[in-house]
Amino acid sequence: MSRTIPAAMLTALAQPNVQPFYAVEFNLDTAPLRFWTGYGDKTIEGNTYSGAGDLITISGLEEAVDLSAKNATVSLSGIPEEIVSLALQEPYQNRACRILFGVTDVPASVEVFGGFMDVMSIQDSGDTSTITVTVESKLVQLERSKIRRYTEESQKARHPNDTFF
């Protein structure tokens, strides 16, 4: 996937000292959850991301020249009980997730992965909890079969006033 990288980011990446970061946005029904790999709050694209520091791990980011559907894994460890209870109660499957890349002190960022949340696992050891989410590429929708029939019921489900069948 080709991307346009802002000139300010290219300039910052060419410097001898670079402070890159990743940011993750989980779009849930109640409210989006936003984290970044730094400390404190950071505003990216007008949204506030909470700093997770070393407690967030992103793996599986890879580029493909073909149209194969890839996935990424995001793990959050040492998270508060409120987020664990939200993860247990909130429907998350097929909700959008974005992974952004940026450089500290540059207001622009680049989306390096976008897709839909698929599988979530929670490990709770009493003192700390770890949530791991697998994010499937948007291209995975191309691999899913469409379940449509050429029947009157199927046609009425899509177009209630149509009397074609």
Residue pairs with C-beta under 8 A, 6 or more apart in sequence:
1 63
3 110
3 111
3 112
5 110
6 106
6 108
6 110
8 106
8 107
8 108
9 102
9 103
9 106
9 108
9 109
9 110
12 18
12 103
12 105
12 106
13 20
13 103
18 103
19 103
19 104
19 105
20 101
20 102
20 103
20 104
21 36
21 37
21 38
21 42
21 101
21 102
21 103
21 104
22 36
22 37
22 56
22 58
22 99
22 100
22 101
22 102
22 112
23 34
23 35
23 36
23 37
23 42
23 44
23 49
23 99
23 100
23 101
23 102
23 109
24 34
24 35
24 36
24 56
24 58
24 74
24 97
24 98
24 99
24 100
25 32
25 33
25 34
25 47
25 49
25 97
25 98
25 100
26 32
26 33
26 34
26 92
26 95
26 97
26 117
26 133
27 95
27 96
27 97
27 98
28 86
28 90
28 92
28 95
29 90
29 91
29 95
30 86
30 90
32 47
33 83
33 86
34 44
34 47
34 48
34 49
34 50
35 49
35 50
35 51
35 52
35 56
35 76
36 42
36 44
36 49
36 50
36 51
36 52
36 56
37 51
37 52
37 53
37 54
37 56
37 58
38 51
38 53
38 104
39 51
39 53
40 51
41 48
41 49
41 50
41 51
42 48
42 49
42 51
43 49
44 100
44 102
44 109
45 109
52 76
55 76
55 77
55 78
55 79
56 74
56 75
56 76
56 77
57 73
57 74
57 75
57 77
58 72
58 73
58 74
58 75
58 99
59 72
59 73
59 75
60 70
60 71
60 72
60 73
61 72
61 99
61 112
61 113
62 70
64 70
67 139
67 142
68 139
69 136
69 137
69 139
69 140
69 142
69 143
70 137
70 139
71 115
71 118
71 134
71 135
71 136
71 137
71 140
72 99
72 113
72 115
72 134
72 135
73 132
73 133
73 134
73 135
74 97
74 99
74 132
74 133
74 135
75 130
75 131
75 132
75 133
76 83
76 130
76 131
76 132
77 128
77 129
77 130
77 131
78 128
78 129
78 130
79 128
79 129
79 130
79 131
81 129
83 131
84 122
84 124
84 129
84 131
87 120
87 122
87 131
88 122
92 117
92 120
92 133
93 116
93 117
93 118
94 116
94 117
94 118
95 116
95 117
96 114
96 115
96 116
96 117
97 114
97 115
97 116
97 117
97 133
97 135
98 111
98 113
98 114
99 111
99 112
99 113
99 114
99 135
100 109
100 110
100 111
100 112
101 109
101 110
101 111
101 112
102 108
102 109
102 110
113 135
113 137
114 137
114 138
115 135
115 136
115 137
115 138
115 140
116 135
116 136
116 138
116 140
116 141
117 133
117 134
117 135
117 136
118 133
118 134
118 135
118 136
119 133
119 134
120 131
120 132
120 133
120 134
121 131
121 132
122 129
122 130
122 131
122 132
123 129
123 130
123 132
148 154
148 158
150 165
151 165
152 165
155 162
155 164
155 165
156 162
